[in-house]
Amino acid sequence: MMHSVDYPLLEAFIERWQPDTNTFHMSFGEMTITLHDVSFLLQIPVDGELLAAPAKGDPSFVSGIVDLLGIPDKNVVAARGIRWYDGGGMLVDEAMIRLHAREDGDAEARCYLMCLIGSTLFVDKSSDSVRGWLYSYFRDLQMVSKYALGVGALAWMYRQLGRSSRAGSKGFSGCLTLLQSWIYEYFPSLRINRAAPQTVTQGDPLARR
């Protein structure tokens, strides 16, 4: 991930985002982030099984977390004053605390993957929680490598850019590593000058530059 986020730079590009066409409107034409960019910049798979968020109100928003952590329904938890669920996601720090208490290696691996992917590729504005529905995709650890994570990350990025580009929107989210590295790749004059640039070898994600 990026060592630092250049918020003014990202804001300048978000202002040029057109949600109807999912493109940046520039003075010379239109540009957008493609699956090819996702593959080479982040080196994550764009082929395979697709990830799809359930409809709002679907029980799987919560059932995955309940299954993972062995805790009751969110309403019962809230009544007891246990802070683990906030809006549409599970708080990462609470998940880790409860997970370690279970001493279940597979459950720990599933939760780690959910928190890792949820807080890097599927970032929302909460900054400290991940979507509970992601857990359902990590029940079978053998399937993890078969998911087209890049497709999901790009679709989520488009959605977040669309929301952030609206008048009155506060802040922005999504995979900012993808957005910022894409800007650096296609607009090299905006890159940060480093005294010792990172060496990129064949097979490495270009975002390392």
C-alpha positions in Angstrom: 0.0 0.0 0.0 1.0 3.6 -0.4 3.2 5.0 2.4 1.3 8.2 2.2 -1.8 9.4 0.4 -1.7 12.6 -1.6 -5.2 13.9 -0.8 -5.0 17.1 -2.8 -3.9 15.1 -5.9 -6.7 12.6 -5.5 -9.3 15.3 -4.9 -8.3 17.1 -8.1 -8.9 13.9 -10.1 -12.2 13.0 -8.3 -13.5 16.4 -9.3 -13.1 15.4 -12.9 -14.9 12.0 -12.4 -18.1 11.5 -14.4 -20.2 8.7 -12.8 -22.4 8.3 -15.8 -19.5 7.1 -17.9 -17.1 6.0 -15.2 -14.4 8.2 -16.7 -12.2 11.1 -15.8 -13.0 14.2 -18.0 -9.7 15.8 -18.9 -9.0 18.8 -21.1 -7.7 16.4 -23.8 -10.4 13.8 -23.6 -11.6 11.0 -21.3 -9.6 8.4 -19.3 -10.4 5.6 -16.9 -8.9 2.9 -14.8 -9.2 -0.5 -16.5 -8.8 -4.1 -15.5 -5.4 -4.1 -17.3 -4.3 -1.3 -15.0 -5.5 -3.2 -11.9 -3.7 -6.3 -12.9 -0.3 -4.6 -13.6 -0.4 -2.0 -10.9 -1.5 -4.2 -8.1 -0.8 -7.7 -9.5 -4.0 -9.1 -8.2 -6.2 -11.5 -10.3 -8.8 -10.2 -12.7 -9.9 -13.7 -13.9 -11.9 -16.2 -11.9 -15.0 -16.3 -9.6 -16.7 -13.0 -9.1 -17.5 -11.3 -5.7 -20.9 -9.7 -5.3 -22.3 -7.9 -2.3 -25.7 -9.1 -1.2 -28.7 -6.8 -1.3 -29.1 -4.4 1.6 -31.0 -6.1 4.4 -29.8 -9.5 3.3 -29.0 -11.7 6.4 -25.6 -12.5 5.1 -24.5 -8.9 6.0 -24.4 -10.1 9.6 -24.5 -13.9 9.5 -20.9 -14.2 8.3 -19.7 -12.2 11.3 -21.8 -14.1 13.7 -20.5 -17.4 12.3 -16.9 -16.2 12.4 -16.8 -14.7 15.9 -19.5 -16.8 17.6 -21.5 -13.8 18.8 -25.2 -13.1 18.9 -27.3 -10.9 16.6 -26.1 -7.3 16.2 -29.2 -6.0 18.1 -28.4 -8.2 21.1 -24.8 -7.2 21.0 -25.7 -3.5 20.9 -28.0 -4.0 23.9 -25.1 -5.4 25.9 -22.9 -2.6 24.9 -20.3 -4.7 23.1 -18.6 -2.6 20.4 -18.0 -4.8 17.4 -20.5 -3.8 14.7 -20.9 -0.3 13.3 -23.3 0.5 10.5 -22.5 -1.8 7.6 -19.3 -3.3 8.8 -17.3 -5.1 11.5 -14.7 -3.2 13.5 -11.3 -4.7 12.7 -9.8 -4.2 16.1 -12.7 -5.9 17.8 -12.6 -8.8 15.4 -9.0 -9.5 16.1 -9.5 -9.4 19.8 -12.3 -11.9 19.7 -10.6 -14.0 17.1 -7.5 -14.6 19.2 -9.7 -15.9 22.0 -11.1 -18.7 19.9 -7.8 -20.4 19.2 -9.0 -21.6 15.8 -6.3 -21.5 13.1 -8.7 -21.7 10.1 -11.0 -19.0 11.6 -8.0 -16.8 12.2 -6.9 -17.2 8.6 -10.4 -16.4 7.3 -10.7 -13.3 9.5 -7.2 -12.1 8.6 -8.0 -12.4 4.8 -11.3 -10.6 5.3 -9.7 -7.8 7.2 -6.8 -7.5 4.9 -8.8 -7.4 1.7 -11.7 -5.4 3.2 -9.3 -2.7 4.5 -7.2 -2.4 1.2 -9.4 -3.3 -1.8 -12.9 -2.6 -0.4 -12.3 0.4 1.7 -15.2 2.5 2.9 -15.3 5.9 4.7 -15.3 4.3 8.2 -11.6 3.5 7.9 -11.8 1.0 10.8 -14.3 -1.6 9.7 -14.8 -4.1 6.9 -18.0 -5.4 5.3 -19.4 -8.5 7.0 -20.5 -10.0 3.7 -16.9 -10.5 2.6 -16.5 -13.3 5.1 -18.8 -15.6 3.1 -16.1 -15.7 0.4 -13.5 -16.9 2.8 -15.3 -19.9 4.3 -13.4 -22.2 2.0 -9.8 -21.2 2.1 -9.0 -23.2 -1.0 -11.3 -20.8 -3.0 -9.5 -17.6 -2.1 -7.0 -17.8 -4.9 -9.8 -18.4 -7.5 -11.6 -15.1 -6.9 -11.3 -12.2 -9.4 -10.4 -9.7 -6.7 -9.3 -7.2 -9.2 -12.7 -7.0 -10.8 -14.4 -6.5 -7.4 -11.8 -3.8 -6.4 -12.3 -1.9 -9.7 -16.1 -2.0 -9.4 -15.9 -0.8 -5.8 -13.5 1.9 -6.9 -16.0 3.1 -9.6 -18.8 3.1 -7.0 -16.8 5.1 -4.5 -15.6 7.6 -7.1 -19.2 8.1 -8.2 -20.3 8.9 -4.6 -17.3 11.1 -3.9 -17.8 13.2 -7.0 -21.3 14.3 -6.0 -21.7 17.8 -4.7 -21.8 17.9 -0.9 -19.9 14.6 -0.5 -17.4 14.6 2.3 -14.2 12.5 1.9 -13.6 9.6 -0.4 -12.7 6.0 -0.2 -12.0 2.9 -2.3 -8.6 1.4 -3.1 -6.6 4.6 -2.9 -3.4 2.7 -3.7 -5.0 1.8 -7.1 -6.1 5.4 -7.8 -2.9 7.1 -6.8 -0.6 4.6 -8.5 -2.7 4.9 -11.7 -2.3 8.7 -11.6 1.5 8.3 -11.1 1.7 5.8 -14.0 -0.1 7.9 -16.6 0.9 11.3 -15.3 4.6 10.8 -14.4 5.1 14.6 -13.8 2.9 14.2 -10.7 5.0 11.5 -9.2 6.8 12.0 -5.9 10.5 12.4 -6.5 12.4 9.7 -4.5 16.1 9.7 -3.8 16.2 5.9 -4.1 13.4 4.7 -6.4 12.1 1.2 -5.6 13.4 -1.5 -8.0 10.7 -3.3 -9.8 11.4 -6.7 -11.3 9.3 -8.8 -13.7 6.2 -10.0 -11.9 6.2 -7.2 -9.3 3.2 -4.9 -9.1 4.1 -1.6 -10.8 2.6 0.3 -7.8 5.9 -0.5 -6.0 7.5 2.3 -8.1 
